[in-house]
Amino acid sequence: MRSTNYLNRTVEVLRQLETYGYQVAYYILQNEDRAMVATKIVLLAVAQEDRLHNMPVSVQRDLMKNKIIKQSMLLKYEVLSAL
């Protein structure tokens, strides 16, 4: 079982990545609601990464960027497919 300290550090990292992820998602999607959805999905996925809080900030941001781009493109494709 993970300690409270581990969870607190993970939450802190996620808070730092949240705005960055949203900005990238919004740039791709040009829609606030879809950007929020993409960001939530990716934050939940990133939270599952072992030792997230021990990674250098640049690695955390790269991980977030790669996952948010993929998720945003998936959402954009779903929207375009529905048209």
C-alpha atoms as a printed R data frame, in Angstrom:
   type eleno elety resid chain resno       x      y       z
1  ATOM     1    CA   MET     A     1   0.000  0.000   0.000
2  ATOM     2    CA   ARG     A     2   1.336  3.421  -0.909
3  ATOM     3    CA   SER     A     3   2.020  5.918   1.828
4  ATOM     4    CA   THR     A     4   0.242  9.210   2.256
5  ATOM     5    CA   ASN     A     5   3.512 10.988   1.560
6  ATOM     6    CA   TYR     A     6   3.824  9.206  -1.803
7  ATOM     7    CA   LEU     A     7   0.272 10.181  -2.739
8  ATOM     8    CA   ASN     A     8   0.794 13.791  -1.669
9  ATOM     9    CA   ARG     A     9   3.924 14.094  -3.810
10 ATOM    10    CA   THR     A    10   2.133 12.513  -6.767
11 ATOM    11    CA   VAL     A    11  -0.793 14.927  -6.411
12 ATOM    12    CA   GLU     A    12   1.635 17.861  -6.293
13 ATOM    13    CA   VAL     A    13   3.275 16.731  -9.538
14 ATOM    14    CA   LEU     A    14  -0.133 16.286 -11.187
15 ATOM    15    CA   ARG     A    15  -1.158 19.792 -10.169
16 ATOM    16    CA   GLN     A    16   1.990 21.169 -11.758
17 ATOM    17    CA   LEU     A    17   1.321 19.254 -14.981
18 ATOM    18    CA   GLU     A    18  -2.401 20.063 -15.188
19 ATOM    19    CA   THR     A    19  -2.114 23.559 -16.656
20 ATOM    20    CA   TYR     A    20   0.575 22.532 -19.112
21 ATOM    21    CA   GLY     A    21  -1.512 19.579 -20.295
22 ATOM    22    CA   TYR     A    22  -4.608 21.735 -20.686
23 ATOM    23    CA   GLN     A    23  -2.698 24.316 -22.726
24 ATOM    24    CA   VAL     A    24  -1.405 21.661 -25.128
25 ATOM    25    CA   ALA     A    25  -4.835 20.028 -25.414
26 ATOM    26    CA   TYR     A    26  -6.566 23.346 -26.033
27 ATOM    27    CA   TYR     A    27  -4.034 24.258 -28.723
28 ATOM    28    CA   ILE     A    28  -4.858 21.046 -30.568
29 ATOM    29    CA   LEU     A    29  -8.602 20.860 -29.929
30 ATOM    30    CA   GLN     A    30  -9.543 24.572 -29.857
31 ATOM    31    CA   ASN     A    31 -12.373 23.636 -27.482
32 ATOM    32    CA   GLU     A    32 -12.406 24.156 -23.709
33 ATOM    33    CA   ASP     A    33 -14.648 21.214 -22.839
34 ATOM    34    CA   ARG     A    34 -12.729 18.717 -24.948
35 ATOM    35    CA   ALA     A    35  -9.424 20.054 -23.627
36 ATOM    36    CA   MET     A    36 -10.645 19.501 -20.066
37 ATOM    37    CA   VAL     A    37 -11.732 15.957 -20.896
38 ATOM    38    CA   ALA     A    38  -8.388 15.144 -22.522
39 ATOM    39    CA   THR     A    39  -6.503 16.611 -19.571
40 ATOM    40    CA   LYS     A    40  -8.497 14.610 -17.021
41 ATOM    41    CA   ILE     A    41  -7.969 11.364 -18.918
42 ATOM    42    CA   VAL     A    42  -4.233 11.946 -19.228
43 ATOM    43    CA   LEU     A    43  -3.783 13.052 -15.619
44 ATOM    44    CA   LEU     A    44  -5.374  9.791 -14.493
45 ATOM    45    CA   ALA     A    45  -3.047  7.845 -16.792
46 ATOM    46    CA   VAL     A    46   0.046  9.763 -15.679
47 ATOM    47    CA   ALA     A    47  -0.887  9.202 -12.032
48 ATOM    48    CA   GLN     A    48  -0.393  5.471 -12.634
49 ATOM    49    CA   GLU     A    49   3.270  5.962 -13.554
50 ATOM    50    CA   ASP     A    50   5.610  4.500 -10.950
51 ATOM    51    CA   ARG     A    51   7.926  7.004  -9.347
52 ATOM    52    CA   LEU     A    52   6.348  9.935 -11.145
53 ATOM    53    CA   HIS     A    53   7.379 12.291  -8.372
54 ATOM    54    CA   ASN     A    54  11.014 11.113  -8.640
55 ATOM    55    CA   MET     A    55  11.315 11.911 -12.348
56 ATOM    56    CA   PRO     A    56  13.019 15.139 -13.412
57 ATOM    57    CA   VAL     A    57  10.546 17.892 -14.283
58 ATOM    58    CA   SER     A    58  11.583 17.774 -17.940
59 ATOM    59    CA   VAL     A    59  10.758 14.056 -18.101
60 ATOM    60    CA   GLN     A    60   7.409 14.642 -16.384
61 ATOM    61    CA   ARG     A    61   6.528 17.357 -18.899
62 ATOM    62    CA   ASP     A    62   7.609 15.198 -21.855
63 ATOM    63    CA   LEU     A    63   5.494 12.321 -20.557
64 ATOM    64    CA   MET     A    64   2.514 14.646 -20.146
65 ATOM    65    CA   LYS     A    65   3.045 16.219 -23.564
66 ATOM    66    CA   ASN     A    66   3.255 12.903 -25.390
67 ATOM    67    CA   LYS     A    67   0.166 11.500 -23.700
68 ATOM    68    CA   ILE     A    68  -1.904 14.692 -24.062
69 ATOM    69    CA   ILE     A    69  -1.089 14.982 -27.765
70 ATOM    70    CA   LYS     A    70  -2.194 11.387 -28.360
71 ATOM    71    CA   GLN     A    71  -5.384 11.812 -26.328
72 ATOM    72    CA   SER     A    72  -6.224 15.137 -27.977
73 ATOM    73    CA   MET     A    73  -5.757 13.658 -31.431
74 ATOM    74    CA   LEU     A    74  -8.032 10.747 -30.499
75 ATOM    75    CA   LEU     A    75 -10.741 13.146 -29.320
76 ATOM    76    CA   LYS     A    76 -10.339 15.291 -32.421
77 ATOM    77    CA   TYR     A    77 -10.636 12.207 -34.630
78 ATOM    78    CA   GLU     A    78 -13.792 11.107 -32.791
79 ATOM    79    CA   VAL     A    79 -15.361 14.522 -33.337
80 ATOM    80    CA   LEU     A    80 -14.442 14.589 -37.007
81 ATOM    81    CA   SER     A    81 -15.703 11.029 -37.489
82 ATOM    82    CA   ALA     A    82 -19.062 11.989 -36.038
83 ATOM    83    CA   LEU     A    83 -19.592 14.713 -38.650
